[in-house]
Amino acid sequence: MLLRGKASVALAMAAICLLPAAATAQRRVPLPSPMPPVVYAPCPDDPTVEGCTYWVAPFTIYLSNHRRFIREHELGHAFDQTMMSDGERNRFRTLTHQRTAPWWKLEEGEYSRASVGEQFADAYANCAIGNGSRRLPSGMISDRWETSTSYSPSPRTHRRVCAFIRRAAR
């Protein structure tokens, strides 16, 4: 979940950490740069969500649990904000056959889970974890696939998206 409000800095500042060295040593996709601090505490504006990213100072990721997918999803938002240009966002739209879709879509004042920006964060997370390399006989993407949106690419599209993310960091 992407949030653009003011974060309560005093909330759980003791919980700020960087990713462990083991988590960064053999990544399948690059980390955002600069790497925002990760706070293991509820999101200040909505403690019911599992994770959120704030873009105002201090640029911070909040996680209410240690689920790898949620952490990688929020890092996907940070990667988008720090490493991608509008041209690269358009390339993701093209790769995923959403050329005219807005990157962010608001519904009732909140960012829609169906936004292309949220789908990008899901794609980044699945690339980072190594999910989605094959399609099951049922037509669904491999059982190692997570999404917080409706994003469900073909294995071929997913491989192309992962390669695109790796190139976007250069």
C-alpha positions in Angstrom: 0.0 0.0 0.0 1.4 3.4 -1.0 0.6 6.3 1.3 1.6 9.9 0.8 0.7 11.3 4.2 3.0 12.6 7.0 4.4 9.7 9.0 4.4 9.7 12.8 8.2 9.5 13.2 8.0 8.9 16.9 6.1 5.6 16.3 8.4 2.7 16.9 11.7 4.4 15.9 13.5 1.7 17.8 12.2 -0.8 15.3 14.0 0.8 12.3 16.3 -1.6 10.6 17.9 -2.3 7.2 17.4 -5.6 5.5 19.7 -8.3 6.8 22.9 -8.9 4.7 21.6 -12.4 3.8 18.5 -10.9 2.3 20.5 -8.6 0.0 23.4 -10.9 -0.9 21.7 -12.9 -3.7 18.7 -10.8 -4.8 16.9 -11.5 -8.0 16.1 -7.8 -8.5 18.0 -4.8 -7.3 17.1 -2.8 -4.2 15.9 0.8 -4.4 18.5 3.4 -4.0 18.6 5.1 -1.7 17.3 2.3 0.5 14.6 3.6 2.8 14.5 2.5 6.5 12.1 -0.3 7.3 10.1 0.0 10.5 8.4 -3.1 11.9 5.4 -1.3 13.3 1.8 -0.7 12.2 1.3 1.9 9.5 0.7 5.3 11.2 -2.4 6.3 9.1 -3.9 2.8 8.9 -2.8 0.1 11.4 -5.1 -2.5 9.6 -2.8 -2.8 6.6 0.2 -5.1 6.5 2.6 -2.6 5.0 2.8 1.0 3.7 5.4 3.3 2.2 5.7 7.0 3.0 7.3 9.4 0.5 7.5 12.5 2.7 10.4 13.0 5.1 11.5 10.7 6.5 11.0 8.3 3.5 10.0 5.1 5.4 8.5 1.7 4.9 6.3 0.4 7.7 5.6 -3.4 8.1 3.2 -4.9 10.6 4.7 -8.4 10.2 7.7 -10.2 8.7 6.0 -11.6 5.6 8.5 -11.6 2.8 5.9 -10.8 0.1 4.7 -7.7 1.9 8.3 -6.5 2.5 9.2 -7.0 -1.2 5.9 -5.4 -2.3 6.7 -2.2 -0.3 10.3 -2.3 -1.6 8.7 -2.4 -5.1 7.0 0.9 -4.4 10.4 2.3 -3.2 12.1 1.0 -6.3 9.4 2.6 -8.5 9.8 6.0 -6.7 13.6 6.0 -6.7 14.7 4.1 -9.8 12.1 4.4 -12.5 11.3 7.2 -14.9 7.9 7.8 -16.6 9.3 6.1 -19.7 10.1 2.9 -17.6 6.6 3.0 -16.1 5.2 3.2 -19.7 7.4 0.2 -20.6 5.8 -1.8 -17.7 2.4 -0.8 -18.9 3.3 -2.0 -22.4 4.8 -5.3 -21.1 1.6 -6.0 -19.2 -0.8 -4.9 -21.9 -2.1 -1.9 -20.0 -0.9 1.0 -22.2 -3.6 3.5 -21.3 -4.2 2.6 -17.6 -3.2 5.3 -15.1 -0.2 4.4 -12.8 -2.2 5.5 -9.8 -6.0 5.3 -9.6 -7.9 6.8 -6.7 -11.1 5.2 -5.3 -12.8 7.0 -2.4 -9.6 9.0 -1.7 -7.4 5.9 -1.5 -5.1 4.3 -4.0 -6.9 1.5 -5.8 -5.4 -2.0 -5.4 -6.1 -2.3 -9.2 -3.7 0.6 -10.0 -0.8 -0.3 -12.3 1.6 1.1 -9.6 0.2 -1.5 -7.1 0.5 -4.2 -9.8 4.1 -3.2 -10.4 4.8 -3.6 -6.6 3.3 -7.1 -6.8 5.4 -7.9 -9.9 8.6 -6.7 -8.2 7.8 -8.8 -5.1 7.3 -11.9 -7.1 10.4 -11.3 -9.1 12.4 -10.8 -5.9 11.1 -14.0 -4.3 11.4 -16.1 -7.4 7.7 -16.8 -7.8 5.8 -17.4 -11.0 8.1 -19.2 -13.3 5.5 -21.6 -14.7 1.8 -22.0 -15.3 -0.2 -24.9 -13.8 -2.4 -27.2 -15.8 -5.4 -25.3 -14.4 -4.2 -22.2 -16.2 -3.3 -20.4 -13.0 0.3 -19.2 -12.5 2.5 -21.4 -10.3 1.4 -22.1 -6.8 4.3 -20.0 -5.7 2.6 -16.7 -6.7 1.2 -14.0 -4.4 -0.7 -10.9 -5.3 -2.5 -8.2 -3.4 -4.1 -7.1 -6.7 -5.6 -8.8 -9.8 -2.1 -9.0 -11.4 -1.6 -12.4 -12.9 0.7 -12.4 -15.9 1.6 -15.3 -18.1 5.0 -16.9 -17.1 6.5 -15.4 -20.3 5.3 -11.9 -19.4 6.5 -12.4 -15.8 10.0 -13.4 -17.0 10.1 -10.3 -19.2 8.9 -8.0 -16.4 11.6 -9.4 -14.1 14.3 -8.8 -16.8 12.9 -5.3 -17.3 13.1 -4.5 -13.5 16.8 -5.7 -13.5 17.5 -3.4 -16.5 15.7 -0.4 -15.0 18.2 -0.2 -12.2 21.1 0.5 -14.5 
